Amino acid sequence: MFDFPFIPSSDREADALCIEDKFYHYDFLNNRFSCIAQEIKKRNLRGQAIGLVASDHYDTYAAILAIWATGNTYVPINPYLPSDRIDSIISQAGIKLLMYSIDEVKPSVMPSEVLKLSTMNTVCESVQAVSPKDDEIAYILFTSGSTGTPKGVPVSYGNVRSFLRNLPEMDYDLSSHDRFLQMFDLSFDLSIVSILTPFLFKGCLFTVPNNNIKYTEIYRLLEEYEINFAILVPSVVAYLKPYFEDIDLPHMRYMCLSGEAVPYDLTVEWKKCCPNAVFQNLYGPSEATIYCVTYTMPRENIPSANGIVCIGRATKEIDCVIINENNKEVKQGEKGELILHGKQVIQGYLNNPEKDKEAFLEFNGKRYYRSGDICYQDENGLYFYLGRKDYQVKIQGFRIELSEVEHHISTSLNKRRVVALADLDKTGNARIIGVIEGDLEDKNALIADLKKKMPFYMIPAEFRTMSAFPLNNNGKIDRKTITKIQLENAE
């Protein structure tokens, strides 16, 4: 059932896509897929990186499946990226063919060929899907690099197959009658599962247009079309919070939260809006293929730490270990960095041996990926996420998790959203700045409350406010922009 790659269904009656309230049947998607696959085969492309301008259009989704079915590498390109970043992606991936549907990009160095998908034949013969080897690359996603140059994350067909082998254990009771939400930018890895899942179960995929306010459009789609399966970023759910009393989604069957830490209090309130849904926390970096640690939440008494919902247990082909700063495994209950090994984990970054040395390590004779996430495992074998390693700061010799500071401030302010930033004062000593969404009416009362909850050295040296936190294209709190506004611009 979960072969990869695969050919989309050719059902003439079932809906495959809903884009801007217009439905497209599976036979239409299958025909567009076939035409694109034929164009790729005509060019004798196999095992090649094919760039695809990621527009909200039926040909975009057909092209993704066609790239895989012909044994090539899918490289999504967001048309709204700066031109120099698009140039870097095309150059690093070695893209020879660039395809687009409605949004065109004009890099400074054009690939050998550019194909506008609307110019193809409209009726084509069906094609057979090839079966690439496990070590061939299925897609490359580009994430922000510390040097300013985007780094490529090449995910193999074997990585994706390993991910899909875990789906039966998720116990999804899904079929062609179900409706699935796809809210993510196509250059973000959660879009991969949001595309694969509906087409594997032969359900209908509902996309979120780029030209609307994302969270209001998501609310409309969930309610109006009675969506059954959704993966949402918690920050998007937080924007819906003022409307929780009016939101009632009895048809929601699976509500998955992913992409960032899942707040306990927000989840408890959101569950009331989806009374019949199974709630899941899906954790994992792009380097471990979409998600690799999962947790199906109980109806009540959800385990949490620092106000963050438990992330659960590893998928069947992933091995998790928690290590300390000396790369030694910690005891149960102790916190440290989570490292990952298994068939979902990539072999390394794209042409970036320096980054490989930084991100991978040999442990007990196996190659592990450093997640950069601080976690611990409890006596029941459940993993808990505490925050990012790079969200740590050392003040007066004490190592502090900024996520814990955020949790306590948020609790004191009736669950407001908070970002804690590490900064240096004029003497070069580390300090914490607490950035609060909305107004701060009584700073002294806040500080007095915090003194009851945490040691003095954890209390921010300064508090600032923002009317609303910016979000990135995938609905996550945009910490980089907040840092730039609050620290770099302030200088």
N, C-alpha and C positions, 0 to 999 in steps of 0.2 A: 504493500500500500504506500510505503514511503520511499519509493525509488527516487534517486536523484542522479541526473536530471530526468524530467518527465515531460510528456506532451499534455497540454491542457485538454480537458474534456471537449467533445464536439456536440454536446447536448444542444438541441435547437430550442428547447423550452426554458432551460434553467438560466437564471441571471448570473453572470460572472462578475460584472463590474457595475458600480454606480458612481459616476463622476459628475459632480455639479447637478445632481438630481436626474441625470439621464442614465438609463439602464442599457447594458449591452449583454447579449446572450453569449453563452459559451461557444456556440458555433461561429459567432463573429470573432471572438477572441482567438479561437483556434485558427481561423482563416488568416487573420493578421499575423499571428505567430508563424504560420506556415510561409507566408510571403516574405517575412523578414528572414526566416531561416534559409529560404531559398537564395536570397540576396547574399547572405553570408557564405553559403556553400559555393555560389558562383565565383566568389573571390578566393576560393580554396583556403579559407582561413580555418585553422585548427590550432588550439593552444595559444591563441593570440589575444592580447589585450584590446578590447573593443570599448571605446568611450561612448557613453550614452548620456545625453543631456537630460537631466531628471526633471521632466515636466509632469504636471498632473494631467495625463492624457492616456487614452487606451493603448496607443502604439508604444508608449513607454513600458507598460506592463507586459505587452506581447513581446517586446524586444528583449527584456530581461530573460524571459523564459527561452527565447530563441537563441540568445547568446550561450546559455547553458546547454541547451539541447544539441548545439553544434560543437560542444566541447571547447568553448572559448572562455575568456576571462571578462567578466562584467566589471566595468569601471564607471560608477556614477559620477556625473559632474553637475553640481548645482549651478544653474545659469546665473544666479545672483552673487556668486563669489567674485572677489576682485580679479581682474584679468591676470595679474602676476601669479595668483594662486592657481588659476586654471592652467596657465602655461606650465607651472611646476608639475601639476598632476599629469598632464599630457606627456611631458618630457620624462618624468620618472617612470611612468607605467609603460612607456614605449608604444603609445597608441598609434596605430596605423590607420584605423577606420574609426571615424566619429559619426555617430548617428543622432538625429534629433527629430522631434515631432513638431512642436509649436514654438519653443524657445531656441533661438540660435545663439551660439557663442562664436566669438572671433578671436581666437588666440593669436599671439604675435607670430608663432610658428605653427602653421596649419599641418595636421596629419596628412598622410598621403592621399586620403580620400575622405570626403564628407558626404553622407547620404541623408537626404531629407525623406523621412519615411512615408510621407503622404504622396510621393511621386512614384511609389512602387505599383506593381500590379495589384488589382483588387480581388482577384480570384486566383488561388494557387493550389497545387496538389499538396496533399499531406506529406509530412516528412517523418523520418524515423529518428528518434533520439539516439545519439551516440552514448558510449559509456566511458567517460574519461577515467584515467587511473587516479587512485586516491591522492597521489602527490601532485597532480596537476591543479592549477589555481582556478578556483571558481569565481572569486571576486576580490577586488582590492579596494579597501576603504582608506581614505586619507584623513588622518586626525592631526590636531595641532601639534607641532613639534616645538621643543624648548628653544631651538635656534631660530624659530620663525618660519622655517621651511616645513611644509606638511610632511608627515611621515606615513609611508604606505604600510597597511596591514594586509598582507596577502593570505586569504583564507582558502584552503584547498577543498577539492571535492570530497576528500576523505574527512576533513573537519566537519563539513556540512552533513555528510552521511552519519558520522558519529552523533552529531546533534539530533538528527532525525530518528536515530535508533532509540533515543530516550523518550520520544513522544508517546509511545504506548504506555509507558510507566506514569505519564501525567494523567492518565485515565480520563481523557477528553471524550465525552459522549457527543460527538459532533457529526453533522451530515450535510447533505446538499440543501437542507431546509434552513441552515443557520446563516446568520449575517455577521460579518466581521469588519471591524474598524481598522483602517490604516491611517494613522495620524502623523507618521514620522517623515522627516526629510529623507529622501532616498539615499543620501550619503551617510545615513546613520544606521548602525547594524540592526537595530530593532525593526527597521523596515523589512529586513530579509525574512524574519519569521512572520511578519504581518502580511507579506506577499505569499510565502510558501503555504502557510496554514489554510487559508480559504481555498486555494486551488488544489491542495492535496485532498481536502474534504469535499471539494466540488461545491463549496458555498459561494456566497456573493461578497465581494470586497467593496467596502465603501471608503472612498478617499476623502481627505480633508483638503479643500482648496487652499492654495497659498495666499490668495488675495483677500481672505476674510480674517477677522479676529479669531484665532484658532480655538480658544476655549469655548466661545459662544457657538461656533459652528459644530464643535464636538458635541456639545449639549443638545443642539438641534438634531443632529444625526442620530444620537443614541435614543432620543425620545421619539422622534417622528418615524424612524424606520425600525424601531424595536430591535436594535442591535443585540446580538446574543453573546458575542465574544469581543473583548477589547483589551488591548495593552495600553496603559496610560502612564505618563510620567506624573509623579505626585504633584509637581508644581502646577500642572494644568488643573488637576483636581482641586488644588488650593484656591485657584481663581474662581472655581465654581462654588466655593464654600458659602458665599452670601446667598446663594439660591438653593441650598440644600433642603430647606423646608418645602420648597415647591417641586423638587426633583423626585420623581418616582419611576424607577426602571424595573418593573417586575419581570420583564422578559430577559433581562441580562442573566446569562447562565455562568459565564466565566469572566471575572474582572481581575486582570493581571496588572500589577503595579511594578514598574521597572525603570531603569535609566538613572536612578539616583536613590539615595536613602529614603526608605518608606516610613513616614512619621506615624507613630502609633495612634495619637489622638485623632489625626485627620482620617486615618483608616477606619477607626471605630465609628466616626460620624458618617463617612462615605458608605459604609456597609449598610446603614439604615436606608440609603437611597436605592440600594440594589438588594432587596430583601431575600431574593431567591438565588443569588449568585454565589458560586464558589470563588473565594478570594485567594490569590496567589501572589507571592513575592518572588520575582525572577531576578537573580543576581548574576552578573558576569561581565568581564571586560571584553572588548572586541577581539582581543588576542585569544580568547577562549571560546570563540564562536557563539556569539549572541548571549546566551546565558548558560551557566554551568553549575549553579547552586540554586535550589528551588525550595519553596515552602508553601504548602497548602494550609491556610490559616483555619484554626477551629472557629466555630461560631462565636465563642466567647473566650475570655482569658487568653488573649493572644500574647505569646512570650515576646518580650522586648528588652532592649538595653539602651540607656540614655535616650529614651523616647523613640527608638528606631526598631521597627518590627524585625524579628528573627529572620535570617535569610535561609535557614533550613539545612538541607543536606546536599551533597554533591550528586550530580547526574551519574549515570552508571559507568561511564568511561572516563571519569575525572577523579584524580587523587588530590586531596587537599591536605596541606601541612601548614602549621603556624610556627614561624621561627622568630628568634630574637635578633638583636643587632649583630650577634656573632654567628648568624646562620645556623644556630642550634635549635632543634625542636623544643618548644616550650611545653610545660606540663598542662594537663587539662585545667581549664579555668583561667589560665594565664593569657594575657593578650600579647599579640605580636603581629608580624606581617603574614598575610595569607599568600602562600605560593601554590601554583597549580600545575599539574602534569596530567597528560592523557591525550586521547585521540582528538579531542576538540581543540587542543592548544596548537597554535601555529608554530612552524619551524623557526621563524625569525622574521624580521622586518624586511621591507623591500630595499635591497642594495644599501643596507645600513648596518655594517658590522659593529660600529661603535655603539649604536643603540642596542644591538643584540647583547653585547658584553654587559651593558648596564641593566638590561631587563630580564635576562635569563641567568640561571645558575645551575651548577651540578650539585645535586643533593641525593645522597644514598645511591649514587650511580645512575641517576636519571636526570633529565633536563627539565627544569621547572621554570615557570614564568612568575616573575615577581608582580603581584597585583598592585602593590603600593597601598593596599587596604589593611587597616588595623582591625583585627578580629579576635574572637576567642571562641572556644568550643565548650559547651556545658556538659554535665554528667550524662545527659541523654543523647549526646552526639550531635546536637544542633549547633550550627554556627551563627554567631552574632556579629554584625558589622558595627564598628565603633567610630570609624572616620578614616580619612585619608592620611597616609604617612606624611604627605607634604602639607597636611593641615595641622601638623604638630608644631609647637613652638616651645622653646626652653626659656623659662623666666626664673631668675634667681636659682638656677640649678634644677628646677622642677620641670619635667616634661609634661606638657599640657595638650590635651586633645581639644582642638577648637570646636569640634562637633559637640563636646560635652558642655562647653561654655554656651554655645547656641541653644542647646536644650534647656539649660537652666534659665536663661534670659527669656526664652519663648514661654516657658512655664509661668514665670513671674508676670508676664504680660498677656496672660490669657490666650496662649497659643499663637501669638503673632509670629510672623516669619522674621528670622534673624540670620545675619551672616557675620561671623567673627573673623576679623582679619589680623594677621600678624604684621607688625610694623616696627621700625626702629625710632627711638626718640632722638633728641639732639645730641645726646651723649653716646649714641650707638648701641644702647641697650634695647632689648626686645620689649615690646609692649603689645597689648591687645586692644583693638578698636572694635566696638560692637556697633554694627549697622542695623537699624531697626526699620521695618517697613511701616510707614504711617507716622503719626506724631508720638512724641514722648512727653507726656504731660508732667510727670513728676520723677525726675531723675533720682533725687535723693531717696524717695520711697523704693525705687527699683534697687538701688545699691544696698539699702538696708535689708531688703528681702534676699538679695543675692548673698549677703554675708551670712545668712542662716543656712545657705545651701552648699557653699563651696569656700575653699580657702581664699584668703585675701589676694594671693598672687594670681588667682584665676579671674578675678574681677577686672573687666576692661578698664584701661586707663582713661578711655574717652568713649562717649556714645554719640553716634550721628544718626540721622534719619533720612529716608528716601520715601517719597510719596508712593512709589510702586517699584518693586524689583523688576529689572529687565529679564526677559526670558530669551533663550536662543531659539533656533528654528525647530528644535525638538521638544520645546516646552520645559527645558531645565532652567533653573535659576542660573543666570549668566554671571558667574562669580568673577570672571575675567573683566567684564565691563564694570561691575561694581568696584572691583579693586582699582581699575583705571580711574574711575570717577573719584573715588574716595581717597586714594593714596597718590597716584601719579599726577592727576590734575591738581590736587591740593598743593603739591609742591610748587 
